[in-house]
Amino acid sequence: MSPFKFADPELKPLFYKDCKAMADRIIEMRSLLRYSMEKLGSKLSWRHVTDQIGMFCFTGLRPAEVAELKEKYHIYITDDGRISIAGLNTANVQYVAASFHAVTSKR
């Protein structure tokens, strides 16, 4: 039973359809970020990006890498390396992946 009450019953299926579309887009961005990192030749495992769920992702980046992403690449990420997957899109995910690769390839 849904916890939501809809004044217009015709809105309920539309609501669930929209939620599914948003969830699918986030899953797609996670996959694209991981695939892009692997395609760039990253020697690190990025499986955790696709193993996690939700709008945010812990990247596993080190504090110095996070600082470099902020300063050099203008990627805004929490100090513990968490990013907003919902903020990724097809226009910026390649840049984010290349930036991650640049700061992690020194490992």
C-alpha positions as CSV (number, residue, x, y, z in Angstrom):
1,M,0.0,0.0,0.0
2,S,1.4,3.4,-1.0
3,P,2.0,5.9,1.8
4,F,1.0,8.7,-0.7
5,K,-2.5,10.0,-1.1
6,F,-3.4,11.4,-4.5
7,A,-6.2,13.8,-4.9
8,D,-6.3,12.8,-8.6
9,P,-5.9,9.0,-9.0
10,E,-4.7,9.5,-12.5
11,L,-1.6,11.2,-11.1
12,K,-0.4,8.1,-9.2
13,P,0.9,6.1,-12.2
14,L,2.5,9.3,-13.5
15,F,4.2,9.9,-10.2
16,Y,5.6,6.3,-10.1
17,K,6.7,6.6,-13.8
18,D,8.6,9.8,-13.0
19,C,10.3,8.2,-10.0
20,K,11.4,5.3,-12.1
21,A,12.8,7.6,-14.7
22,M,14.8,9.5,-12.1
23,A,16.1,6.3,-10.6
24,D,17.0,4.9,-14.0
25,R,18.9,8.1,-14.8
26,I,21.0,7.9,-11.7
27,I,21.8,4.2,-12.4
28,E,22.8,5.2,-15.9
29,M,25.1,8.0,-14.6
30,R,26.8,5.6,-12.1
31,S,27.4,3.1,-15.0
32,L,28.7,5.8,-17.3
33,L,31.0,7.2,-14.7
34,R,32.5,3.8,-13.9
35,Y,32.7,2.8,-17.6
36,S,34.4,6.1,-18.4
37,M,37.0,5.6,-15.7
38,E,37.7,2.1,-16.9
39,K,37.9,3.3,-20.5
40,L,40.5,5.9,-19.5
41,G,42.6,3.1,-18.2
42,S,42.3,3.6,-14.5
43,K,44.1,0.9,-12.6
44,L,41.7,1.4,-9.7
45,S,38.5,-0.6,-9.2
46,W,35.5,1.7,-9.6
47,R,33.0,-1.2,-9.0
48,H,31.9,0.5,-5.8
49,V,30.3,3.3,-7.9
50,T,27.8,0.9,-9.4
51,D,27.5,-1.2,-6.3
52,Q,26.1,1.7,-4.3
53,I,22.6,3.1,-4.7
54,G,21.1,6.5,-4.3
55,M,21.8,10.1,-5.3
56,F,25.2,10.2,-3.6
57,C,28.3,8.1,-4.0
58,F,31.4,7.7,-1.8
59,T,34.2,7.8,-4.4
60,G,37.1,6.5,-2.2
61,L,39.2,9.5,-3.1
62,R,41.9,10.6,-0.7
63,P,41.8,14.1,0.9
64,A,44.6,15.4,-1.3
65,E,42.8,14.1,-4.4
66,V,39.6,15.8,-3.3
67,A,41.5,19.1,-2.7
68,E,43.0,18.8,-6.2
69,L,39.6,18.2,-7.8
70,K,38.2,21.3,-6.1
71,E,41.2,23.6,-6.8
72,K,42.3,22.5,-10.3
73,Y,39.2,21.0,-11.9
74,H,36.5,22.9,-10.1
75,I,34.6,19.7,-9.1
76,Y,32.7,20.2,-6.0
77,I,32.8,17.2,-3.7
78,T,32.6,16.8,0.0
79,D,35.9,16.5,1.9
80,D,35.3,12.8,2.5
81,G,35.0,12.2,-1.3
82,R,31.2,12.0,-1.6
83,I,29.7,13.3,-4.9
84,S,26.2,13.9,-6.1
85,I,25.4,11.4,-8.8
86,A,22.2,13.3,-9.5
87,G,24.5,16.2,-10.5
88,L,26.0,14.2,-13.3
89,N,24.7,14.3,-16.8
90,T,25.7,13.3,-20.3
91,A,27.3,16.7,-20.8
92,N,29.6,16.6,-17.7
93,V,30.2,12.9,-16.8
94,Q,33.2,12.6,-19.2
95,Y,34.9,15.7,-17.6
96,V,34.3,14.3,-14.1
97,A,35.7,10.9,-15.1
98,A,38.8,12.5,-16.7
99,S,39.3,14.7,-13.7
100,F,39.1,11.7,-11.3
101,H,41.5,9.8,-13.5
102,A,44.0,12.7,-13.5
103,V,44.1,12.9,-9.7
104,T,44.0,9.1,-9.1
105,S,46.5,8.0,-11.7
106,K,49.4,9.2,-9.5
107,R,48.6,6.3,-7.1
